[in-house]
Amino acid sequence: MQAHARIALSSIALFLLYTGVPPARAADANTSGDSQVAFNNNCRTCHSTKEGDNRLGPSLSHIVGAKAGARSGFANYSQAMKTAGITWDEQTLDRFIANPESVVPNNNMKPFKGVPDAAARKAIIEYLKAGSG
């Protein structure tokens, strides 16, 4: 290996060490920990993934395959959500997380406008699919 290649690799390793990013995680942004971070950064203010832990929004425990606006124990659904006729699948969740108002107009998620980053949405959905909690 040439000297400049060794220096470049050493520099990258030092950067990752300095920033606290383990090399294996730097290469794989789709680990379960990253999915939880994506959920926490975008959803946790209002939602939990623990069954029955309703907050400002309903618990999202086992949301994939569930009917929208029908979570027992949560009373603050908008009329729009109650009558949306949606069963949460990956595609619907992706569209909703990207822009809730475009999927269920007049929902109660305001001021949340959505997550524009497709990779973050995918990570959130993976976390939700795992049943988290």
Z-matrix of the N, CA and C atoms (Angstrom, degrees):
N
C 1 1.450
C 2 1.514 1 108.28
N 3 1.312 2 116.04 1 134.45
C 4 1.460 3 119.92 2 -178.55
C 5 1.521 4 110.22 3 -72.31
N 6 1.329 5 115.19 4 157.07
C 7 1.459 6 121.29 5 -175.32
C 8 1.524 7 112.03 6 -60.48
N 9 1.358 8 117.66 7 -42.21
C 10 1.465 9 118.67 8 -177.55
C 11 1.530 10 111.49 9 -68.85
N 12 1.322 11 118.22 10 -29.38
C 13 1.465 12 121.23 11 176.71
C 14 1.525 13 110.15 12 -69.88
N 15 1.342 14 117.31 13 -40.20
C 16 1.468 15 120.91 14 177.60
C 17 1.516 16 110.33 15 -64.91
N 18 1.306 17 117.60 16 -39.74
C 19 1.468 18 121.54 17 178.80
C 20 1.522 19 109.94 18 -64.49
N 21 1.323 20 117.07 19 -43.95
C 22 1.466 21 121.02 20 -179.97
C 23 1.529 22 110.48 21 -62.10
N 24 1.342 23 117.38 22 -45.66
C 25 1.457 24 120.49 23 179.13
C 26 1.523 25 111.20 24 -64.94
N 27 1.316 26 117.10 25 -39.46
C 28 1.465 27 120.67 26 177.49
C 29 1.522 28 110.62 27 -63.62
N 30 1.319 29 116.35 28 -40.11
C 31 1.466 30 120.74 29 179.24
C 32 1.521 31 111.10 30 -63.17
N 33 1.323 32 116.76 31 -41.92
C 34 1.465 33 120.68 32 178.60
C 35 1.527 34 109.80 33 -64.53
N 36 1.326 35 116.75 34 -45.01
C 37 1.465 36 120.57 35 179.85
C 38 1.524 37 110.62 36 -61.23
N 39 1.334 38 117.65 37 -43.48
C 40 1.463 39 120.99 38 178.08
C 41 1.524 40 111.25 39 -63.91
N 42 1.330 41 117.38 40 -40.44
C 43 1.461 42 120.86 41 178.47
C 44 1.525 43 110.14 42 -60.72
N 45 1.328 44 116.71 43 -46.64
C 46 1.460 45 120.52 44 -179.63
C 47 1.519 46 110.97 45 -64.85
N 48 1.308 47 117.27 46 -39.62
C 49 1.452 48 121.27 47 177.57
C 50 1.523 49 110.62 48 -65.26
N 51 1.326 50 116.87 49 -44.67
C 52 1.455 51 122.29 50 -179.11
C 53 1.521 52 111.75 51 -64.10
N 54 1.337 53 117.52 52 -39.26
C 55 1.468 54 120.66 53 -178.10
C 56 1.515 55 112.16 54 -83.27
N 57 1.335 56 117.15 55 -5.25
C 58 1.450 57 120.05 56 178.45
C 59 1.511 58 113.95 57 80.10
N 60 1.319 59 118.68 58 13.83
C 61 1.455 60 122.31 59 178.74
C 62 1.518 61 108.53 60 -97.20
N 63 1.333 62 117.28 61 111.67
C 64 1.460 63 118.12 62 177.95
C 65 1.518 64 110.27 63 -63.15
N 66 1.323 65 119.20 64 140.83
C 67 1.465 66 121.35 65 -177.18
C 68 1.516 67 114.00 66 -52.67
N 69 1.317 68 119.68 67 -39.99
C 70 1.473 69 120.74 68 -179.25
C 71 1.517 70 110.52 69 -64.32
N 72 1.316 71 118.49 70 -38.42
C 73 1.465 72 121.56 71 -179.38
C 74 1.511 73 110.94 72 -74.85
N 75 1.321 74 117.89 73 -30.37
C 76 1.458 75 120.08 74 178.90
C 77 1.523 76 110.65 75 -63.31
N 78 1.312 77 117.19 76 -32.40
C 79 1.457 78 120.87 77 -178.32
C 80 1.517 79 112.61 78 -84.69
N 81 1.337 80 118.16 79 -20.75
C 82 1.455 81 121.12 80 -175.65
C 83 1.519 82 110.34 81 -124.90
N 84 1.321 83 116.43 82 97.46
C 85 1.462 84 121.32 83 -176.99
C 86 1.521 85 112.28 84 -84.33
N 87 1.323 86 118.88 85 4.35
C 88 1.453 87 120.33 86 -177.22
C 89 1.525 88 112.46 87 -112.20
N 90 1.315 89 118.15 88 31.69
C 91 1.451 90 119.73 89 177.14
C 92 1.514 91 109.06 90 -76.11
N 93 1.330 92 116.95 91 161.68
C 94 1.461 93 119.79 92 -178.91
C 95 1.521 94 110.99 93 -61.55
N 96 1.317 95 117.88 94 -33.59
C 97 1.461 96 120.28 95 177.30
C 98 1.514 97 111.85 96 -62.80
N 99 1.332 98 116.42 97 -39.22
C 100 1.461 99 120.25 98 177.99
C 101 1.519 100 111.07 99 -67.38
N 102 1.329 101 116.63 100 -33.95
C 103 1.462 102 120.45 101 177.77
C 104 1.523 103 110.11 102 -65.83
N 105 1.324 104 116.28 103 -41.53
C 106 1.459 105 119.46 104 177.80
C 107 1.520 106 110.87 105 -65.84
N 108 1.318 107 117.21 106 -38.97
C 109 1.466 108 120.71 107 177.63
C 110 1.532 109 110.06 108 -62.29
N 111 1.326 110 116.91 109 -43.16
C 112 1.468 111 120.31 110 178.85
C 113 1.523 112 110.18 111 -61.66
N 114 1.328 113 117.36 112 -43.54
C 115 1.466 114 120.80 113 176.70
C 116 1.526 115 110.17 114 -61.62
N 117 1.328 116 116.12 115 -49.79
C 118 1.463 117 119.74 116 -178.19
C 119 1.518 118 112.28 117 -59.89
N 120 1.321 119 117.32 118 -40.90
C 121 1.460 120 121.08 119 -177.81
C 122 1.518 121 113.29 120 -70.01
N 123 1.324 122 117.70 121 -25.26
C 124 1.458 123 120.11 122 -172.96
C 125 1.524 124 114.94 123 -116.33
N 126 1.323 125 118.31 124 -22.08
C 127 1.465 126 120.42 125 -169.07
C 128 1.525 127 114.81 126 -125.98
N 129 1.313 128 116.75 127 -28.39
C 130 1.466 129 121.18 128 -168.73
C 131 1.519 130 113.82 129 -64.28
N 132 1.300 131 119.29 130 -22.11
C 133 1.462 132 120.34 131 178.68
C 134 1.527 133 110.49 132 -57.29
N 135 1.323 134 116.76 133 -37.00
C 136 1.467 135 121.27 134 -175.82
C 137 1.522 136 114.44 135 -114.68
N 138 1.328 137 118.41 136 -18.51
C 139 1.462 138 121.82 137 -173.39
C 140 1.518 139 111.82 138 -126.98
N 141 1.323 140 114.77 139 152.55
C 142 1.455 141 123.04 140 172.49
C 143 1.524 142 107.67 141 -119.51
N 144 1.312 143 116.57 142 163.75
C 145 1.458 144 120.24 143 172.77
C 146 1.526 145 110.51 144 -110.15
N 147 1.311 146 116.55 145 9.54
C 148 1.461 147 120.80 146 176.27
C 149 1.522 148 108.49 147 -89.41
N 150 1.309 149 115.59 148 129.94
C 151 1.461 150 120.60 149 -178.52
C 152 1.526 151 110.44 150 -56.47
N 153 1.326 152 115.51 151 130.52
C 154 1.459 153 121.82 152 178.11
C 155 1.513 154 114.47 153 81.16
N 156 1.314 155 118.61 154 -5.77
C 157 1.467 156 122.01 155 -179.29
C 158 1.531 157 109.17 156 -89.00
N 159 1.332 158 115.35 157 75.05
C 160 1.460 159 121.08 158 178.05
C 161 1.517 160 109.11 159 -81.52
N 162 1.300 161 115.51 160 137.48
C 163 1.463 162 121.82 161 180.00
C 164 1.516 163 107.61 162 -123.06
N 165 1.315 164 118.21 163 -137.14
C 166 1.460 165 120.40 164 174.36
C 167 1.528 166 109.15 165 -60.02
N 168 1.339 167 115.84 166 -34.54
C 169 1.460 168 122.58 167 172.86
C 170 1.515 169 109.00 168 -115.66
N 171 1.331 170 117.47 169 168.28
C 172 1.460 171 120.35 170 -178.06
C 173 1.527 172 112.47 171 -71.22
N 174 1.318 173 115.57 172 159.38
C 175 1.463 174 120.44 173 172.11
C 176 1.528 175 108.14 174 -59.75
N 177 1.320 176 116.28 175 140.83
C 178 1.458 177 121.09 176 178.46
C 179 1.529 178 111.55 177 -104.40
N 180 1.317 179 116.19 178 17.43
C 181 1.458 180 120.87 179 176.84
C 182 1.527 181 109.21 180 -60.70
N 183 1.318 182 116.00 181 126.83
C 184 1.470 183 122.43 182 177.54
C 185 1.528 184 111.73 183 53.76
N 186 1.320 185 117.20 184 42.59
C 187 1.465 186 121.79 185 -177.65
C 188 1.528 187 112.33 186 -73.84
N 189 1.327 188 117.24 187 -30.24
C 190 1.469 189 119.71 188 -179.89
C 191 1.527 190 108.44 189 -65.35
N 192 1.322 191 115.78 190 121.58
C 193 1.457 192 122.45 191 -177.52
C 194 1.519 193 113.72 192 95.08
N 195 1.331 194 117.37 193 -7.03
C 196 1.466 195 121.44 194 -179.86
C 197 1.527 196 110.93 195 -86.76
N 198 1.304 197 115.67 196 155.40
C 199 1.460 198 121.85 197 176.98
C 200 1.539 199 109.06 198 -81.26
N 201 1.312 200 116.85 199 136.44
C 202 1.465 201 121.74 200 179.20
C 203 1.529 202 110.75 201 -66.51
N 204 1.320 203 115.72 202 141.68
C 205 1.458 204 121.42 203 174.50
C 206 1.514 205 114.73 204 71.68
N 207 1.322 206 117.21 205 21.24
C 208 1.460 207 119.22 206 -174.67
C 209 1.529 208 113.80 207 -129.13
N 210 1.308 209 118.24 208 12.39
C 211 1.464 210 121.24 209 -178.04
C 212 1.526 211 109.20 210 -68.66
N 213 1.325 212 117.19 211 120.80
C 214 1.468 213 119.57 212 -178.76
C 215 1.527 214 109.74 213 -67.68
N 216 1.305 215 115.29 214 145.53
C 217 1.457 216 120.89 215 179.69
C 218 1.515 217 113.96 216 87.83
N 219 1.326 218 117.81 217 -4.23
C 220 1.466 219 120.51 218 177.04
C 221 1.520 220 108.15 219 -115.35
N 222 1.324 221 116.49 220 121.95
C 223 1.464 222 120.65 221 -172.88
C 224 1.524 223 114.28 222 -106.96
N 225 1.334 224 118.36 223 -3.62
C 226 1.459 225 119.51 224 -171.81
C 227 1.525 226 113.87 225 -99.84
N 228 1.329 227 118.08 226 28.32
C 229 1.466 228 119.74 227 176.33
C 230 1.521 229 109.33 228 -70.77
N 231 1.329 230 115.63 229 142.68
C 232 1.461 231 119.64 230 171.70
C 233 1.524 232 108.61 231 -70.30
N 234 1.308 233 116.89 232 157.48
C 235 1.461 234 120.40 233 175.64
C 236 1.526 235 109.35 234 -60.10
N 237 1.328 236 115.79 235 -36.92
C 238 1.470 237 120.35 236 179.41
C 239 1.524 238 111.40 237 -60.10
N 240 1.339 239 117.15 238 -41.62
C 241 1.463 240 120.30 239 -179.93
C 242 1.523 241 110.66 240 -70.26
N 243 1.337 242 116.53 241 -40.20
C 244 1.464 243 120.41 242 -179.94
C 245 1.527 244 111.98 243 -61.31
N 246 1.317 245 116.47 244 -32.50
C 247 1.469 246 120.48 245 -175.58
C 248 1.522 247 113.24 246 -107.03
N 249 1.331 248 117.70 247 12.21
C 250 1.468 249 121.25 248 -175.32
C 251 1.523 250 112.82 249 -67.14
N 252 1.310 251 118.17 250 -27.83
C 253 1.459 252 121.05 251 -179.16
C 254 1.526 253 113.70 252 68.85
N 255 1.312 254 116.74 253 27.19
C 256 1.470 255 122.43 254 -177.04
C 257 1.520 256 109.80 255 -100.11
N 258 1.316 257 115.55 256 138.69
C 259 1.458 258 121.94 257 164.75
C 260 1.518 259 105.23 258 -109.99
N 261 1.326 260 116.42 259 125.38
C 262 1.459 261 121.11 260 -173.59
C 263 1.523 262 111.78 261 -70.50
N 264 1.332 263 115.93 262 110.54
C 265 1.460 264 122.04 263 170.31
C 266 1.525 265 106.97 264 -116.43
N 267 1.314 266 117.20 265 178.35
C 268 1.464 267 120.42 266 -175.62
C 269 1.525 268 112.80 267 -60.48
N 270 1.324 269 116.90 268 -43.35
C 271 1.469 270 119.47 269 -177.78
C 272 1.528 271 111.33 270 -66.62
N 273 1.332 272 116.59 271 -42.78
C 274 1.470 273 120.07 272 -179.62
C 275 1.523 274 110.09 273 -67.29
N 276 1.325 275 117.17 274 -41.94
C 277 1.460 276 119.87 275 176.70
C 278 1.525 277 110.97 276 -60.37
N 279 1.327 278 116.81 277 -42.76
C 280 1.464 279 120.15 278 -179.90
C 281 1.530 280 110.45 279 -60.23
N 282 1.312 281 116.35 280 -47.53
C 283 1.481 282 119.66 281 179.64
C 284 1.524 283 110.94 282 -64.22
N 285 1.335 284 116.93 283 -41.44
C 286 1.456 285 121.05 284 -178.63
C 287 1.525 286 111.63 285 -66.97
N 288 1.326 287 116.29 286 -44.58
C 289 1.470 288 119.66 287 179.59
C 290 1.525 289 109.94 288 -65.10
N 291 1.324 290 117.48 289 -33.14
C 292 1.468 291 121.00 290 178.29
C 293 1.523 292 111.37 291 -68.38
N 294 1.337 293 116.65 292 -39.94
C 295 1.467 294 120.54 293 -176.97
C 296 1.530 295 108.95 294 -161.49
N 297 1.330 296 117.27 295 87.42
C 298 1.465 297 120.65 296 -175.75
C 299 1.529 298 113.62 297 -54.60
N 300 1.297 299 116.80 298 -40.26
C 301 1.471 300 121.13 299 -175.99
C 302 1.527 301 111.89 300 -64.67
N 303 1.330 302 117.55 301 -30.21
C 304 1.470 303 119.45 302 -179.67
C 305 1.527 304 112.37 303 -75.64
N 306 1.328 305 117.46 304 -21.13
C 307 1.460 306 121.34 305 -179.54
C 308 1.530 307 110.85 306 -95.20
N 309 1.336 308 117.04 307 -44.20
C 310 1.464 309 122.25 308 177.80
C 311 1.527 310 107.46 309 -131.44
N 312 1.341 311 116.30 310 88.54
C 313 1.466 312 119.30 311 178.62
C 314 1.535 313 110.64 312 -59.31
N 315 1.322 314 115.53 313 143.55
C 316 1.474 315 123.05 314 178.51
C 317 1.525 316 113.19 315 68.73
N 318 1.337 317 116.55 316 30.29
C 319 1.465 318 119.90 317 174.94
C 320 1.524 319 109.55 318 -76.76
N 321 1.314 320 117.26 319 172.73
C 322 1.469 321 121.81 320 -178.94
C 323 1.524 322 113.96 321 -95.00
N 324 1.322 323 118.37 322 20.79
C 325 1.466 324 120.43 323 -175.30
C 326 1.529 325 113.45 324 -87.35
N 327 1.293 326 118.65 325 3.01
C 328 1.452 327 120.37 326 -178.59
C 329 1.521 328 110.57 327 -67.18
N 330 1.300 329 119.12 328 141.56
C 331 1.465 330 129.77 329 14.13
C 332 1.522 331 114.16 330 -91.73
N 333 1.352 332 118.77 331 8.81
C 334 1.461 333 121.31 332 -179.83
C 335 1.526 334 109.53 333 -61.26
N 336 1.335 335 116.23 334 125.70
C 337 1.468 336 121.10 335 -177.83
C 338 1.523 337 113.34 336 -104.89
N 339 1.323 338 117.01 337 -9.65
C 340 1.453 339 119.84 338 178.27
C 341 1.515 340 112.95 339 120.78
N 342 1.330 341 114.48 340 173.39
C 343 1.461 342 123.04 341 179.81
C 344 1.525 343 106.98 342 -114.00
N 345 1.330 344 118.06 343 107.09
C 346 1.465 345 120.00 344 -176.93
C 347 1.528 346 114.18 345 -72.62
N 348 1.316 347 118.18 346 -23.07
C 349 1.468 348 122.35 347 -175.56
C 350 1.531 349 111.13 348 -78.25
N 351 1.326 350 117.11 349 114.16
C 352 1.470 351 122.45 350 -177.36
C 353 1.522 352 112.10 351 -60.99
N 354 1.329 353 117.48 352 -37.65
C 355 1.468 354 120.25 353 -179.87
C 356 1.527 355 110.51 354 -66.62
N 357 1.312 356 117.37 355 -39.17
C 358 1.464 357 120.54 356 177.83
C 359 1.527 358 110.41 357 -66.09
N 360 1.327 359 117.16 358 -41.22
C 361 1.469 360 120.10 359 177.86
C 362 1.527 361 110.84 360 -62.27
N 363 1.317 362 116.31 361 -42.80
C 364 1.465 363 120.57 362 179.18
C 365 1.531 364 109.94 363 -61.25
N 366 1.320 365 116.86 364 -43.10
C 367 1.463 366 120.95 365 179.22
C 368 1.529 367 110.89 366 -63.19
N 369 1.320 368 117.23 367 -41.84
C 370 1.465 369 121.20 368 178.60
C 371 1.523 370 110.07 369 -61.80
N 372 1.309 371 117.06 370 -45.25
C 373 1.465 372 121.52 371 -179.18
C 374 1.526 373 110.35 372 -64.49
N 375 1.318 374 117.60 373 -40.43
C 376 1.467 375 120.57 374 177.00
C 377 1.536 376 110.15 375 -60.41
N 378 1.311 377 115.96 376 -41.53
C 379 1.454 378 120.64 377 178.33
C 380 1.535 379 110.85 378 -63.56
N 381 1.318 380 116.10 379 -44.30
C 382 1.458 381 120.32 380 178.65
C 383 1.529 382 111.91 381 -65.31
N 384 1.332 383 116.54 382 -39.29
C 385 1.470 384 121.04 383 179.39
C 386 1.526 385 111.67 384 -63.19
N 387 1.308 386 116.53 385 -31.10
C 388 1.464 387 120.85 386 -178.85
C 389 1.527 388 110.94 387 -69.96
N 390 1.329 389 117.54 388 -8.43
C 391 1.447 390 121.18 389 178.92
C 392 1.517 391 113.24 390 83.32
N 393 1.302 392 115.57 391 -4.55
C 394 1.461 393 126.52 392 -179.95
C 395 1.507 394 114.89 393 -4.68
N 396 1.298 395 116.42 394 109.87
C 397 1.442 396 120.29 395 173.30
C 398 1.461 397 110.12 396 111.64
